[in-house]
Amino acid sequence: MRIPPLLTLLAALAGPPLWAQTSTVTVTPQPVTEWKAVYGQVESRDRVPARARIGGTLVSLAVTEGDRVTAGQRIAVVEDDKLQFQIDSVDAQLDALRAQLETAQTDLTRGETLRERGVITQQRLDQLQTAVDVIEGQMRGLDAQRLVVEQQISEGEILSPQEGIVLSVPVSRGSVLTPGEAAAVIGGGGTYLRLSVPERHAEDLTEGDVIEIGTGSETEQTGTLVKLYPQIEGGRVQADVEVEGLDARFVGRRVPVRLPVGEREAMLVPDAALFRHGGLDYVTVSEGAETRTLTVVPGGTVMKDGAAWREILTGLRGGEEVVLNDE
């Protein structure tokens, strides 16, 4: 027997059969967090340049972008030819002074012998001793000067200021560097997310807020807003987010982030309360021993307490007992 179309429609609007109705949920307005989608940028906590301590020519470069380095590791060498010339000059002066010292010591020894015989005066012997002392003092001064030059040569080694990853190398072998110029930039100390948020949302953010990393239903992990900078530039406020296990392979990578910027009241029902017919969405409402079908306009999915709920834009006023349907 063919069932009339009107009866088919009434059966659909009546909702699922009573044997399929298992429980009900009372619909009340519930607070829903408003989220603002922005992008965060992965930043290294410390970004320190490895600088040249002397001027000269870069003769060795041992790192490139992406290399891991340890604190104190040699990453480049700068040489200044003038320093070696200074060493040679000091060595030549020392050789001359050694020859003079040898002669002065010989004269002093002879003078001591003559003084014992009474041939020369004590004053002359003191002059010979003074000559030896002066030459020895000059040699000590040149030794100290040589140590200074040797220290300058050793400072031609450019060392990594910290453990981390090489972010940039703005020079190449053969480049001429001045004292204080950076040969590489080292990022270390861990990573975090740096956010740039429109200033209209600045008042809605609080340090300690939980930040979702990802986009809505594809949220991958969460972070904590740890710092909100007081200075606003270009209509945007800067904020830092700590994220445990943040992928630090690419510093500067942009990551989608959802920020809590407020709350509103919304009608939420479980997905199991909705069914669809003829292009419209319906819920079944229990009114004592009877049930009634209401047409509703659902919104997006809202995650609450780890479960997915659907927001109802129109069709419910609050207080209804909505029937959940088992599939």
Secondary structure, 3 states (H helix, E strand, C coil): CCCCHHHHHHHHHCCCCHHHEEEEEECCEEEEEEEEEEEEEEEEEEEEEEECCCCEEEEEECCCCCCEECCCCEEEEEECHHHHHHHHHHHHHHHHHHHHHHHHHHHHHHHHHHHHHCCCCHHHHHHHHHHHHHHHHHHHHHHHHHHHHHHHHHCCEEECCCCEEEEECCCCCCCEECCCCEEEEEEEEEEEEEEEEEHHHHHHCCCCCEEEECCHHHCCEEEEEEEEEEEEECCEEEEEEECCCCCCCCCCCEEEEEEEEEEEEEEEEEHHHEEEECCEEEEEEEECCEEEEEEEEEEEEEEECCEEEEEEEECCCCCCEEEEECC
